[in-house]
């Protein structure tokens, strides 16, 4: 206790984070400290988490302003591998652009682009093994494209047409492709984190060889699932890579509301005893190197790794969002780490392994490839076609391996009422029940 009256003390004040610039103001990124490429030292994957605290506050960078690869994190990839990564990133952007237009044309209800973040997913996909299981958020479509998944199948899901394997039950862009190690995307934030940790623990318990990797946005690190997953990953040294994509904005809330003003997001792993890295998310070589490092650490039974990808969401959160309402219109162009595709392109050109004519030709070819995939998907229908895509009776399918009696009874009642009303019925799953 103190004899000093409380009235003589300053009044308590609540800190409300403020973005660096509002609409109409000059964008300002000077608060961000960006170490030079090669400045953050490379360390062995088996290094104890307690010995690498500084890596959660530094920034792993490989590509310099002169477009050369520098420092100990340089993965020394072959020109052919670099060209394939560039191809996959450019294809992801072409896919995004086409699907954005499709949404604006009313062919689907919703779409989310990953423009400016292509390296986060594509470079990681190349660093992981094909058998490793990915638990993505909703902006990692580059994982599927880099793993060679059929784009028409992805578009079928976006259009919720009759060829949609998910039968129109998932929000567009929430893919599920088991054959490509791509776990079902969830609209509930960060549910994929404990799922990834659990899968990794199961792989270890079985004595397997494959690891798990998961992604969430920086805003989602405020979710309870994130922290539960970190506890289990640390305690059981789960072979998992925990990616936090810090693209500066969680819809219209800037990163400060998730704690970005006080520390880095990689630092969240420090308190859990998890090895943590902060990486230039617009540098495909840095993302590849960090992911490969984390995968090697996991496979060596040295525990999980948290990777913060420091990047920028160049466009709106989704097609339902207008970013000009809450951030400076200049921000995307002034982002100090540039564009990931342009940076990798310029690196290949500096190596003498690429040129602008080849890049232009590739963009043209990829645009045509996406157009043809889109044409094939639209032939299967688009969202506005309604029940001609997914007949009403299909709502009873795909939930149970064997339909329980009460659902069979409800379905029979529904079909009887439809027939009585003279409405068409498509018998989709059980000819014995409905001869």
Secondary structure by P-SEA (a helix, b strand, c coil): cccccccccccbbbbbbbccccccccccccccccccccccccccccccccccaaaaacccccccccccccccccccccaaaaaaaaaaaaaaaaaaaaaaaaaaaccccccccccccccccaaaaaaccccbbbbcccccaaaaaaacccaaaaaaaaaccccccccccccccccccccccccccccccaaaaaaaaaaaaaaaaaccccbbbbbbcccccccaaaaaaaaaaaaacccbbbbbbcccccccccccccccccccccccccccccbbbbcccccaaaaaaaaaaaaaaaaaccbbbbbbbccccccccccccccccccccccccccccccaaaaaaaaaaaaccccaaaaaaaaaaaaaaaaaaaaaaaaaccccccccccccccccccccccccaaaaaaaaaaaaaaaaabbbbbbcccccccc
